[in-house]
Amino acid sequence: MSEVKKMKTGDKTIIYYLDGKMHNWEGPALIPQGNKRLAEYYLFGIKHTKEQWEEKKKDVNGQPFYKTASGKASGARV
């Protein structure tokens, strides 16, 4: 499995990428000129708003849906 790599350009832009696509689960994948207020969030090359990125990050961590209370209530088989 590949790992996320960090690249800095001459103008202090920071880019995190995975397999040639901007990607970062830990924070913004693009920080133009090192300015965090202009940061952009990407997962597997797809741009997201910060709110969308936070929601996707929540979906990845934690328990699978079938082990949660709402998953059991919906009759999910275990």
C-alpha positions in Angstrom: 0.0 0.0 0.0 1.2 3.5 -0.9 1.8 6.2 1.7 0.8 9.8 1.6 3.8 12.0 0.6 4.4 15.7 1.3 5.9 18.1 -1.2 6.9 21.8 -0.7 7.3 24.1 -3.6 9.5 27.2 -3.9 6.6 29.5 -3.0 6.0 27.6 0.2 2.9 25.7 -1.1 2.5 22.4 0.7 0.9 19.5 -1.2 0.0 16.1 0.2 -0.5 13.3 -2.3 -1.1 9.6 -2.7 -0.6 7.8 -6.0 -0.2 11.1 -7.9 -3.5 12.5 -6.5 -3.9 15.1 -3.8 -5.0 13.3 -0.7 -4.8 13.8 3.1 -6.9 12.3 5.9 -5.0 14.3 8.5 -5.8 17.8 7.2 -5.8 19.9 4.1 -4.0 18.4 1.1 -3.2 21.8 -0.5 -1.9 24.8 1.5 -1.2 27.5 -1.1 1.9 29.5 -0.2 1.8 28.1 3.3 -1.4 30.1 4.1 -3.7 27.8 6.0 -6.7 30.1 5.5 -6.6 29.2 1.8 -6.3 25.4 2.5 -8.1 23.0 0.2 -9.2 19.5 1.2 -8.9 16.5 -1.1 -9.5 12.8 -0.8 -8.2 10.6 -3.5 -8.0 13.6 -5.9 -11.5 14.8 -5.3 -11.9 18.3 -3.8 -14.2 18.7 -0.7 -15.2 21.5 1.5 -13.9 21.3 5.0 -17.3 20.2 6.2 -17.5 17.4 3.6 -14.0 16.3 4.4 -14.8 16.2 8.2 -17.9 14.1 7.5 -16.0 11.7 5.3 -13.3 11.4 7.9 -15.9 10.5 10.5 -17.3 7.8 8.2 -13.9 6.1 8.0 -13.2 6.0 11.7 -15.1 4.1 14.4 -17.3 1.0 14.1 -18.8 -0.5 11.0 -22.5 0.5 10.5 -23.8 -2.9 11.5 -22.2 -2.6 15.0 -23.8 0.7 15.8 -27.1 1.2 17.5 -28.7 2.5 14.3 -27.4 -0.4 12.3 -28.9 -2.9 14.7 -32.2 -1.0 14.8 -32.5 -1.3 11.0 -32.2 -5.1 11.2 -28.8 -5.4 9.7 -27.6 -9.0 9.9 -24.3 -9.6 11.8 
